[in-house]
Amino acid sequence: MNVEDKDVEIQLNSLPELAVYLQEQEDKTGEIARLRTYPVKKTSEENLFVVGYGCGTKLCSGLELVKVTDGRTEGLHMPSGLFINSITSEDQSRAIFQFGSSEGGMVTRSYIAAVDLRTLSKIPFESSEMESLYSEHPLVPITEVLWTGSKTIKLKVADVAATDFSSLEQWYASDSQKVKEVLIELSDR
């Protein structure tokens, strides 16, 4: 697999969703060439990246967070969508992943996932309401994602009264895209 113009060897059996997807494809070689990779973090010991598969213009049908350490591959299946970016915490042990879904190339709704990079496990939000609004499915545009502490995330999100396509299309067309700040606390687990 090519990540940042370098070949990275992965153990496909460690990524069951991706392995099943590739098994179902008639042109496996062509589909492997279509995989999208997005680097997250690279050290001398490990390589961390997101693999997108089954990607079109609106979303990827599957996304895997992949960690390769000393030839060993680990993966975490992520929600479907388009990878937008990732932001690692100051101590590099956690990351926030931002994904989106494009509607007609005019409206992109976003959502995030917080991940413990040491264990490759999702970190739940303290508030189930916040998790429902910003982590379970794309709802509104998220314009900025920041770590403000080891357990706190600050989002800037579209400040709209409704989340239907027309309302979001008007928000995108506006000269002054009004946003609001949202603070999310992560669980200690």
N, C-alpha and C positions, 0 to 999 in steps of 0.2 A: 504494500500500500504506500502511496506517495503522500508525504506530509512535508510541506514547505520544501518541495523539490528534493526530498531525501526519501529513499525507500525505508519503510519500517515494516518489519515482519510481525504479523499477528497470528495468533492461534484462533482460527475461525470457530472451533468448537467451544471457545470461551465466550462467544457472542451468539447465543442461540437464535435470537430474533433475526439477526443479519444472516446467519447460516441458512435458516429456513427460507428467508426471502430469496437468497441467491439460488437455492435448490429449485425453487419454483420458476425460475427464469429460463427461457429457451436459450437465450444468448448470454451465458454466464460471463464469458470474457468481455463482451460489450458492456454488460451491466457493471462489472467490476471497474471498467474504465470510466463509467459514469458516476461512481461514488464520489461524493464531495467530502473533503477533509478540512477541518478548521482547527488550527493549533490553539491550545489552551495554555500549556506550560511544558517547558522542557528543561530538564536538568541533566547532569551527567548520569544520574541513576534511573530516571524515568522520563517517559514521553507521554503526555496527556493531550488528547485531541478528541474532537467530535467527528463522527462519521455520519453523513447523511446519505440515505439510499431511497430509491423510488422517488427522486426529486423532480418536480415540475416547476412551473412558474409561481404557483400558489403556496406549495408546501412540499416537504419531504414526507413520504409515508412512514419513514422510520428514522430515528436519530439514536445513536449510541455514543455515550461517553466512554472512551477507550483509554486504558492506562496500560502501558507496556513497561515492565520493570524486569531487568535481567532476563529478557526473553519470555517472560510470563505475561500473558494477556488477561486483563480483567475488564469487564464492561458493565455499564449501567444503562438500561433502556430509558430513553427520555421521551417526552411527549412528542407527537408528530408536529411538524411545523417547519418554518424556515429558521435556521440559526441566524441570530442577529449579532450577538456578542457574548463575551464572558468577562467577568471582573473577579479577580482573585482577591482574597482578604489580605491584609497587611502581612500576616504571618504565613501566607501561601497555603494554608490548610483547608480553606473553604473557597467556594466560588459560587457566584450567581450567574446563571445562564439565562439569557433573554432569547426567547423564540417569538416568532410571529406568524401570522397568516395574512396573505395578501388577497384583497378582493378587487379584482379588475385592475390591479396596478395603481389604484387610486386611494385605497384605504388599507392600512396595515394595523391589525389588532395585535397586541403583544401580551405575553405572559412570561413569568420567570420561574425558575427552579433553583433552590439553594442546595448545594451538594457538599458533603464532607469529602475532600479529596483523598484523605488517608484511607478511608474505608469504602469509598465509592458508594455512598448511601445518601439518599435525599434527606434533607433536614426539614422537618415540619415547621410551620409557622406556629407561634403561640396562639394566634387568633384563627379559628376555623373560618370566620367570616372573611378575613383578609386572604386566607388561602383560597377560598372559593372565588373571590374577586380577581386575584392577580396570579394564581398559580395553576388553577385547574383547567382553564381554557382561555383562549384569547377573547378579550372583551373590549378594551379600549387601547389606544396608542399609549405606550410608555416611552417618554422622550429621554429619560435619564435614569440611570441606575447607579447608586453609590453605596459603598460600605461606610457607615458612620461610626461603627464600633465593631467589636468581635461578634456581636449577635444582632446588630441593628442594620437594616437596609433602608435607604431613602429612595423613593421613586418619585419622579415627576410624571404625572399622567394627565391625559386630556381631561379638562374640566368641562364636561358636557352633561346636560340634563338627561339625555337619552343616548343609547348606544346602538341605535339602528344605523344602517348604512348611510341614509340621507343625512342624519345628524353628524356622523363622523366625516362624511364627504364635505359638508359645510365647514367643519372645524379645520380640516386640511386646507381648504380654499381660503380661509380667513387670513388676513394680514397679521393679526395678533392672536396666535393660537394660545388661548388661555389654558394654563396648566395649574394643577394643585399638587402639593407635596403630600406624600403618604409615607408614614414611618411603619416599618414592619419589624417586629421582634421575632427572632428565631428561637425555637425550643432548645432547651439544654439536652433533651433526650435523656 
